Amino acid sequence: MQGDESAQSRGEQVDAAERDAAKQRVLAQAEAERVPVEETTRAVPDRRWRRDQR
């Protein structure tokens, strides 16, 4: 039984390591795709549709 338990815990450790690696890849990709606030344009409300309704 001891061999089965250590194999399962080793498998769980591998799963946890893979999850951590995947999380790091996602965070790295998100950081790479992040646009600095200075580079974004300010949203300007478009009120033309209100004029059309009058």
Buried (B, 14 or more C-beta within 10 A) or exposed (E): EEEEEEEEEEEEEEEEEEEEEEEEEEEEEEEEEEEEEEEEEEEEEEEEEEEEEE
